[in-house]
Amino acid sequence: MNKEVAIIVQRYGLEVNGGAEYHARLLAEQLSQQYKVQVLTTTALDYGSWANHYSAGVEVINGIHVHRFPTIPTPPRRTRVARRAISKKRKYFKILKRLGVFDFLDKKFNITRVRPQEVENWIIGQGPYCPELIRYIKEHKEQFDAFIFFTYLYYPTFKGMPLVKDKAIFIPTAHDEPLLYTLPYTNIFSVPKFIMYNTESEKKLIESHFKNPTKQSDIAGVGIEKYRGEEGVLPDTLQQKKYFVYIGRIDVHKGCDQMLEYFIQFQDKYPEYKEYKLVLVGKNYMEKSYDHPAIMYTGFIDEGLKYTLLRNARAMIMPSFYESLSLVTLEAMYEEIPVIVNEECEVLYAHIFKSQTGLSYNSPESFFKSLEHYILKSERDLAEEGKKAKQYVSDHYTWKKVLDKFESSIAFVSKT
């Protein structure tokens, strides 16, 4: 009899453009070939508000039964206060530091202490707050042989994983960001029976910064395959190989503001390249508007058009400071499209370094040079570089290797 596996992730759907969520969907569909897979998630589409968008209940997506549970809104102010508390950045701390008495008072009265209620307020406020999902896990923990939890940061993992820790496989999608080191997450890596990291960099990060992380672990990532669906049509406003592309959530937290500012500066400094555009694919979460003739926003698009835009781009830009894997980077490399990455992100830089393809930047000048490099590069040299990039992905990210590792981990946590 096939084992039953539950995958818990904060959002799930064909129109959800988040790295961890996309990863969860790909994994669910692959595992369903061998296991009875069900996804436990929320009704949210927008990660900022977690507002209820989908209907609660069960929906079938690409053959996977998806159980959606409603989210409950939380007071934004309480969440902001809690974040300042766990980050040890309360408003009055600045005043005490200016007065020169902060260290004395902290040593004497422990004023930076984080109270349990503040941790609770943060986890609920960070969301998505969905107590019905947690109740479902508790009531059905005997039904499933394994529970796979995605992302360390959110309420479903924080509250759900301890309930089934002996059957839990944890995919942290962790990266070097300030919240990772705050009190709420001090012990989360000790909870599950097994941790499946995305990269060696992620594994080293966790094992070097946290006490007693679960010893049973492996590194899997995802499998990357060629897209074989129907392609879209390149918009009339674009010419083949005359644009750069970004694919993902358009957000300051992804470094998109810096990328846009650099690209506009590039256009001003190098008018001879004004025919080249920057195309941003995905939902725009930024408050500031970057209106420029060379900037194009597509909004959410289907997979066919996404791959059309990717395959016809001069190069892809991945500006994020924080990534645990970056599926879209690997997809671009597999499609033989060079990638320009933010050098500050260790995971992205590792893909570039190990494959000996692509370029990185850490300043406006190095960003400009990277763009010019690919603008001037011959079609022959681009093709040669593309083959190397594809070979790197083929060597390291195949579904057979990934599924073999998950088969072993599921067998390990489901032992009776």
C-alpha distance (Angstrom), angle and dihedral (degrees) to the residues before:
residue distance angle dihedral
M1 . . .
N2 3.81 . .
K3 3.76 115.6 .
E4 3.79 118.3 -116.8
V5 3.79 117.9 -122.8
A6 3.80 127.3 -170.6
I7 3.80 120.1 -157.1
I8 3.80 114.8 -158.7
V9 3.79 117.5 -160.7
Q10 3.81 133.3 154.3
R11 3.84 96.4 -121.2
Y12 3.78 133.3 11.8
G13 3.77 134.0 -177.6
L14 3.76 146.2 100.1
E15 3.80 90.5 -94.9
V16 3.80 96.2 48.0
N17 3.81 108.1 108.9
G18 3.78 103.7 -166.1
G19 3.79 125.4 119.7
A20 3.81 97.7 -129.6
E21 3.80 92.1 41.8
Y22 3.80 92.6 50.0
H23 3.80 89.0 46.8
A24 3.82 89.8 52.0
R25 3.81 91.8 51.6
L26 3.80 93.6 49.1
L27 3.80 91.5 47.6
A28 3.81 93.1 47.5
E29 3.79 92.1 52.4
Q30 3.80 92.7 47.2
L31 3.82 95.3 46.0
S32 3.81 91.0 48.4
Q33 3.81 88.5 73.0
Q34 3.80 88.3 70.6
Y35 3.81 107.3 17.2
K36 3.79 139.9 42.0
V37 3.79 97.9 -104.8
Q38 3.79 126.7 -167.6
V39 3.78 126.5 176.1
L40 3.80 121.3 -140.4
T41 3.80 111.9 -160.1
T42 3.79 144.9 131.4
T43 3.78 136.3 -89.8
A44 3.82 90.5 -112.2
L45 3.79 125.8 117.4
D46 3.82 100.5 169.2
Y47 3.81 113.4 65.7
G48 3.80 92.2 -159.2
S49 3.78 99.4 59.7
W50 3.83 100.5 14.7
A51 3.80 85.2 -145.5
N52 3.80 116.8 172.7
H53 3.80 107.3 -95.9
Y54 3.79 107.2 150.2
S55 3.79 123.9 54.1
A56 3.77 117.0 -96.7
G57 3.78 115.0 -112.3
V58 3.79 135.6 53.3
E59 3.80 124.3 -30.7
V60 3.81 128.6 175.0
I61 3.82 114.7 -134.3
N62 3.80 117.7 -179.4
G63 3.80 89.3 -22.3
I64 3.84 95.2 -49.7
H65 3.82 120.3 120.1
V66 3.80 106.4 -129.9
H67 3.82 118.5 -164.3
R68 3.80 111.3 -158.0
F69 3.79 122.9 -162.0
P70 3.82 124.9 -167.3
T71 3.78 122.5 -106.5
I72 3.80 124.3 -133.7
P73 3.83 119.0 -141.3
T74 3.79 118.3 -121.4
P75 3.83 130.5 -155.7
P76 3.82 108.3 -89.6
R77 3.78 93.0 -148.7
R78 3.80 92.8 56.4
T79 3.81 89.4 51.0
R80 3.82 91.9 50.2
V81 3.80 91.1 50.2
A82 3.81 90.6 48.3
R83 3.80 92.0 49.6
R84 3.79 91.1 52.3
A85 3.81 88.6 50.0
I86 3.81 97.5 50.6
S87 3.82 90.5 42.4
K88 3.81 89.4 49.2
K89 3.78 91.1 -125.5
R90 3.79 103.4 121.6
K91 3.79 113.6 167.0
Y92 3.78 96.7 -112.6
F93 3.83 92.9 51.7
K94 3.81 90.0 80.4
I95 3.80 91.0 56.4
L96 3.81 92.1 49.2
K97 3.81 90.8 49.2
R98 3.81 91.4 51.2
L99 3.79 88.9 50.4
G100 3.80 90.0 50.4
V101 3.81 95.0 -124.9
F102 3.81 100.9 100.4
D103 3.82 97.7 97.6
F104 3.80 92.4 45.0
L105 3.80 93.7 50.6
D106 3.79 93.2 44.1
K107 3.79 91.9 51.0
K108 3.80 92.7 46.6
F109 3.82 101.2 37.6
N110 3.85 103.9 16.6
I111 3.80 91.6 -127.1
T112 3.82 92.3 172.7
R113 3.81 91.1 61.4
V114 3.80 112.1 127.8
R115 3.79 113.9 -137.9
P116 3.84 121.9 -139.1
Q117 3.80 91.1 -116.9
E118 3.79 90.4 55.9
V119 3.81 90.0 53.5
E120 3.79 89.5 49.5
N121 3.80 91.6 48.4
W122 3.79 90.2 51.2
I123 3.80 95.6 49.9
I124 3.81 92.2 47.3
G125 3.79 92.4 44.3
Q126 3.80 94.1 45.5
G127 3.76 85.6 54.8
P128 2.84 154.9 123.8
Y129 3.80 81.2 -153.4
C130 3.79 103.7 -154.8
P131 3.82 112.2 150.1
E132 3.82 91.4 172.6
L133 3.80 89.6 64.7
I134 3.81 90.6 52.2
R135 3.80 90.2 47.8
Y136 3.81 89.7 51.9
I137 3.81 91.7 52.7
K138 3.79 90.6 50.2
E139 3.80 93.5 48.2
H140 3.83 95.4 44.6
K141 3.79 101.7 37.4
E142 3.81 91.4 115.2
Q143 3.81 92.4 52.2
F144 3.79 95.8 65.6
D145 3.78 128.3 62.6
A146 3.82 93.4 -156.2
F147 3.81 138.1 14.0
I148 3.80 118.7 -153.1
F149 3.82 112.8 -160.0
F150 3.80 122.5 -163.0
T151 3.81 125.5 -150.9
Y152 3.79 127.5 7.5
L153 3.79 95.6 -133.6
Y154 3.79 105.4 68.8
Y155 3.80 140.0 79.8
P156 3.85 98.1 -114.3
T157 3.80 92.0 58.0
F158 3.79 96.0 38.7
K159 3.80 94.1 50.2
G160 3.79 101.2 27.8
M161 3.79 103.9 45.8
P162 3.84 97.2 62.4
L163 3.84 89.3 56.6
V164 3.81 91.9 61.9
K165 3.78 101.8 20.6
D166 3.81 94.9 140.9
K167 3.82 89.6 58.3
A168 3.80 96.7 36.5
I169 3.79 127.5 119.9
F170 3.79 109.8 -172.4
I171 3.80 124.4 -153.1
P172 3.83 99.1 -173.6
T173 3.83 99.6 -175.5
A174 3.80 84.0 -156.8
H175 3.77 125.7 171.4
D176 3.78 136.8 173.8
E177 3.80 100.6 -77.9
P178 3.83 130.3 135.6
L179 3.81 96.0 -110.1
L180 3.79 91.6 58.7
Y181 3.81 90.3 69.7
T182 3.80 97.9 48.6
L183 3.81 124.3 110.6
P184 3.83 99.1 -100.1
Y185 3.80 91.9 64.7
T186 3.81 99.2 41.6
N187 3.80 94.9 107.9
I188 3.80 103.7 21.2
F189 3.81 93.6 103.2
S190 3.81 90.3 58.3
V191 3.82 94.1 56.3
P192 3.83 106.6 74.5
K193 3.78 126.4 69.6
F194 3.81 91.3 -131.3
I195 3.82 136.1 19.9
M196 3.79 121.2 -154.6
Y197 3.79 108.7 -163.0
N198 3.78 123.8 -160.0
T199 3.80 97.6 -141.2
E200 3.79 142.0 5.7
S201 3.82 87.6 -110.1
E202 3.81 91.1 58.7
K203 3.80 92.3 48.3
K204 3.82 91.8 50.7
L205 3.80 91.1 47.3
I206 3.80 93.4 55.0
E207 3.79 97.4 39.9
S208 3.80 92.8 48.8
H209 3.81 96.9 48.2
F210 3.81 105.8 35.0
K211 3.78 132.2 62.8
N212 3.78 118.2 -124.7
P213 3.81 101.9 -4.8
T214 3.80 112.2 -177.9
K215 3.79 107.3 -74.5
Q216 3.79 95.6 -150.0
S217 3.80 103.5 83.1
D218 3.78 146.2 127.5
I219 3.81 139.8 -173.6
A220 3.78 116.5 -114.6
G221 3.78 115.0 146.6
V222 3.80 111.9 176.6
G223 3.76 139.6 -63.4
I224 3.78 117.4 -105.9
E225 3.79 120.4 -150.9
K226 3.77 134.7 177.2
Y227 3.78 113.1 -92.8
R228 3.79 107.3 -115.3
G229 3.78 100.5 176.0
E230 3.75 127.3 107.3
E231 3.79 113.4 -65.8
G232 3.77 125.5 -132.3
V233 3.78 128.8 -126.1
L234 3.78 120.4 -93.9
P235 3.83 108.3 -115.8
D236 3.81 116.2 -107.6
T237 3.79 89.2 -119.9
L238 3.83 91.4 65.8
Q239 3.79 133.1 67.4
Q240 3.79 124.4 -154.4
K241 3.81 112.4 -90.1
K242 3.80 91.1 -1.0
Y243 3.79 96.6 106.3
F244 3.80 143.8 50.4
V245 3.79 120.0 -132.6
Y246 3.79 137.8 -147.3
I247 3.81 118.5 -166.8
G248 3.80 122.7 -167.9
R249 3.77 142.4 46.1
I250 3.80 109.4 -15.9
D251 3.77 99.1 -135.5
V252 3.80 141.0 134.8
H253 3.81 86.7 -123.1
K254 3.81 87.1 63.2
G255 3.81 92.7 52.1
C256 3.81 92.1 -108.9
D257 3.80 94.4 134.9
Q258 3.80 91.4 56.8
M259 3.81 91.8 45.3
L260 3.80 91.9 51.5
E261 3.80 93.5 46.9
Y262 3.80 91.3 48.8
F263 3.81 92.4 47.7
I264 3.81 92.6 50.8
Q265 3.82 89.2 48.6
F266 3.80 88.4 50.6
Q267 3.79 90.6 53.3
D268 3.81 90.8 50.9
K269 3.80 94.7 46.4
Y270 3.80 96.9 43.0
P271 3.82 107.9 37.9
E272 3.81 89.5 166.9
Y273 3.83 86.9 73.6
K274 3.79 97.0 47.7
E275 3.82 90.9 119.0
Y276 3.82 89.4 70.1
K277 3.78 116.1 91.6
L278 3.78 137.5 -165.7
V279 3.81 114.7 -130.5
L280 3.81 118.8 -162.2
V281 3.80 116.1 -159.6
G282 3.81 118.0 -164.4
K283 3.77 143.1 42.1
N284 3.80 115.4 -40.3
Y285 3.81 113.9 -128.9
M286 3.80 97.1 167.2
E287 3.78 120.8 113.4
K288 3.78 94.5 -156.1
S289 3.78 116.3 77.2
Y290 3.79 120.4 -135.8
D291 3.78 103.5 -163.6
H292 3.79 112.5 178.2
P293 3.81 134.0 141.0
A294 3.80 90.3 -117.8
I295 3.83 95.0 51.1
M296 3.81 120.0 86.1
Y297 3.81 126.9 -177.1
T298 3.80 118.7 -162.3
G299 3.80 100.5 -179.1
F300 3.79 117.2 -150.6
I301 3.81 112.4 -15.9
D302 3.81 135.1 175.5
E303 3.80 124.2 -96.7
G304 3.79 93.7 -101.6
L305 3.79 94.7 58.7
K306 3.80 91.2 40.4
Y307 3.77 91.0 58.9
T308 3.79 91.7 43.9
L309 3.79 90.2 55.7
L310 3.80 91.4 44.7
R311 3.80 96.7 48.5
N312 3.80 93.4 48.6
A313 3.81 96.3 46.7
R314 3.79 123.7 107.7
A315 3.78 88.5 -134.8
M316 3.79 139.8 -28.2
I317 3.80 122.0 -113.9
M318 3.81 120.1 -146.9
P319 3.84 107.1 -173.7
S320 3.80 99.8 172.5
F321 3.80 120.1 131.6
Y322 3.81 91.9 -160.5
E323 3.81 126.4 46.6
S324 3.78 133.9 143.9
L325 3.83 94.5 -163.1
S326 3.85 115.3 -26.8
L327 3.77 107.4 -139.8
V328 3.78 93.6 -164.5
T329 3.81 90.9 56.3
L330 3.79 90.1 55.3
E331 3.80 91.2 45.0
A332 3.79 90.7 53.5
M333 3.79 91.9 48.7
Y334 3.79 91.0 49.1
E335 3.80 88.7 51.9
E336 3.83 86.8 53.8
I337 3.81 93.2 -112.8
P338 3.83 114.9 139.6
V339 3.79 117.4 -121.9
I340 3.81 128.6 -142.7
V341 3.81 108.9 -156.6
N342 3.77 139.6 -172.7
E343 3.79 105.0 -100.3
E344 3.81 90.6 -148.7
C345 3.81 90.0 70.9
E346 3.80 108.0 82.5
V347 3.81 94.4 -160.8
L348 3.80 94.6 51.3
Y349 3.78 92.6 44.3
A350 3.81 89.8 50.5
H351 3.82 90.7 58.4
I352 3.80 89.5 52.3
F353 3.79 94.9 43.8
K354 3.81 96.6 45.9
S355 3.80 94.7 45.2
Q356 3.81 93.6 42.3
T357 3.80 88.2 -137.0
G358 3.78 135.3 106.3
L359 3.78 127.5 27.6
S360 3.79 138.1 -103.4
Y361 3.80 135.5 -145.1
N362 3.78 137.1 -159.3
S363 3.81 100.8 172.2
P364 3.81 140.3 30.2
E365 3.79 90.0 -98.2
S366 3.81 94.9 53.2
F367 3.81 89.0 45.3
F368 3.82 90.0 53.7
K369 3.81 91.6 47.9
S370 3.79 91.4 50.3
L371 3.79 92.6 53.1
E372 3.80 92.4 46.2
H373 3.79 91.0 47.5
Y374 3.80 91.9 60.1
I375 3.79 94.5 39.0
L376 3.82 89.8 57.1
K377 3.78 97.5 37.6
S378 3.80 115.0 110.4
E379 3.79 121.8 -114.7
R380 3.80 89.4 -116.7
D381 3.80 93.2 54.0
L382 3.80 91.0 45.1
A383 3.80 89.6 53.7
E384 3.81 92.2 49.8
E385 3.79 92.0 49.8
G386 3.80 90.2 47.0
K387 3.81 91.3 55.9
K388 3.80 90.8 53.2
A389 3.81 91.5 49.7
K390 3.80 91.8 50.2
Q391 3.79 91.6 48.8
Y392 3.81 90.8 53.5
V393 3.80 91.4 54.3
S394 3.81 92.4 43.6
D395 3.81 90.6 52.3
H396 3.80 96.3 49.1
Y397 3.81 110.9 23.0
T398 3.80 113.5 50.2
W399 3.79 123.5 139.3
K400 3.79 91.8 -129.6
K401 3.80 91.6 61.3
V402 3.82 92.3 42.8
L403 3.81 95.1 47.7
D404 3.80 92.3 47.1
K405 3.80 88.3 57.8
F406 3.79 93.4 47.3
E407 3.80 90.9 47.6
S408 3.80 88.9 56.2
S409 3.80 93.6 45.9
I410 3.81 93.2 47.6
A411 3.80 90.1 50.0
F412 3.81 89.2 49.9
V413 3.80 97.5 51.5
S414 3.81 94.7 40.5
K415 3.80 95.8 56.4
T416 3.78 111.1 125.7
